[in-house]
Amino acid sequence: MRVTLEQSGGFAGLMITKAIDTQDLPPSEAKQLEALVKESNFFQLTSIVESSPQPDRFGYTISVEMNGRTHTIDVSETNMPEKVRPIVEWMQARAR
């Protein structure tokens, strides 16, 4: 499985991309990330468009490639579903 997190916006408006392939992780970390994706029902989620964009807030594009399928969603820090937040936090903590 490969997970890509693109973060944009913020005060500086920078784009930061982090990608992790579970094949490159220790087995315990790979299982953690796979569990987070599964628990979120990621492939059933849809993008959430910000009804009133807020300056200097972060936006996220999250893509998951797994078993020949790819799914991508766009969310912001203000409308991110709670079940997606652990994936973003996990990626931010580990992908440097």
N, C-alpha and C positions, 0 to 999 in steps of 0.2 A: 504494500500500500504506500502511496505517496501523497503527502498532504502539503499544500502550498498556501501560505498566508501572505497576502499583500495588504499592507497598512498604508493608508494615505491620509493626508490632511494634517491636522494639528497646527500649531502656530507657524512652523516653518514650511508646511505644505510638502514635506518630503514623502517619497514613496519608498517603503522598505519591503523587500520580499524575502521570505524565509521559506525554505522547502526542506522537508524531511522524508526520507524513504525508510520505511521500517526495516528493510534489509540491511541498512547501515547502522542500526541500533542494537544495543544489547537486548537479548530476548525479553527481559522484564520490562524495559521501556517500550519496546515494540508492542507488547501486550497491553500496556497502559494506553497508548495512543489508539490502538485498535478498539479497545473497550470504550473510550470516550466517543469515538466516531459512531460505534454501534449504538451506544446509549442515547445519542442525540437523534437517532433516526435520520442521519444526515441526508441520505438520498431521497427523503420525502420532504425536505425543507425547501422553501422558495425564498427568493430575494425579497427584502423588505425595503421599499423605497421611502425615503425620508419625506414626509409631507411638508415640513418646513425646515429646510436645511439650516444647520446651525454653524456659524463660522468657527473655525479652529477646533472642530470635533474630528475624531478619527473615523474613517470609513475602512471597512475590511472586505476583501474578496477572498473567499476560502474555497479551495478546490481540493477534491479528494478523488484520487484514481485508485480503484480497487477492483480486482477480478474482471478486468477489461471494460469497466464502466468508469466514466468521469462525470462528476457533478460539481457545479460551482454555484455559490450564492454570494450576494452582496448585502451587507448589513452595515449599520453604523454603531458607534459605541452607545448611542442612546436608544436604539431599537433592537439590539442584539437579543435573540431568544436566550433565556437562561440556560438551556441545554447546549448551546453553542459556546458559551463563555468559557467552560473548562477546556475546550479544544484550543481556543485563542490563547488562554493563559499558559497552557502546556507548551504550545509552540513558542511563545515569547520567552519562556523560561529556558528552553533548551536549544533553540536555533539561534546561534550567534553569528 
